[in-house]
Amino acid sequence: MTVPEPHEWVDAPDPATQQAIDEAIEDLTAGRSVICTSDAAFDALLHELSTAPQSKAS
């Protein structure tokens, strides 16, 4: 059995989910909480955060 690479099985988020991701990243950057209103939005947020550049704490 061949396991696909992540980029082969993860779809791009729909525009509404992408907007939620963008807003959530802004909230996280500002130190605010993030609320996901659906499993799909939460999954998309996790994916986006896992691929976003990380700043190193000093």
N, C-alpha and C positions, 0 to 999 in steps of 0.2 A: 504494500500500500504506500502510495506517495502522498506526503502531506504538502499541501500548497503553501507557498510563501505568503506572509500576511498581506502583501500588496495584491495578491491574486484573489483574496476572499473578502476584503474589506471594501465596501462600496463608499463612494463619496457621499457625504451627507446632503440631504435636500436643502434648498435655500433657507427654510425656516430653522432647521437644525443648525446650519452653519451660522446663522445670525445668533442663535442661542449660545453656540460655542464661543463666538467672538465676544459676546457680552459677558459670558462667564469668565473668560480669560481676563477681560478688563476688570471684573469684580475681584478675581483672585489677586491680580497685580495690585489693586488698591486695598487689599486686605479684607474684602467683604466676603460674605458667605455666598455659596452658589446653590440654587435650588433647581433640580431638573424635574420637569413635569411629565416625563415619560421614560420608559426604559430605553427607547431609541435615542433620546436626547442624552441620557446618562452615558450610554455606550459611546456615542459620538464624542462626548466631552472627554471621556477617558482616553479615547484614541487620539484626540487632538492634543491633550496634555502629554501623552506619551511621546508624541513626535515634536512637540514644541521645544525650542531651545531653552535650556535651564540656566538661570543665573546662579552663580556660586555665592554662597553666603561667606562674608569675611569674618 
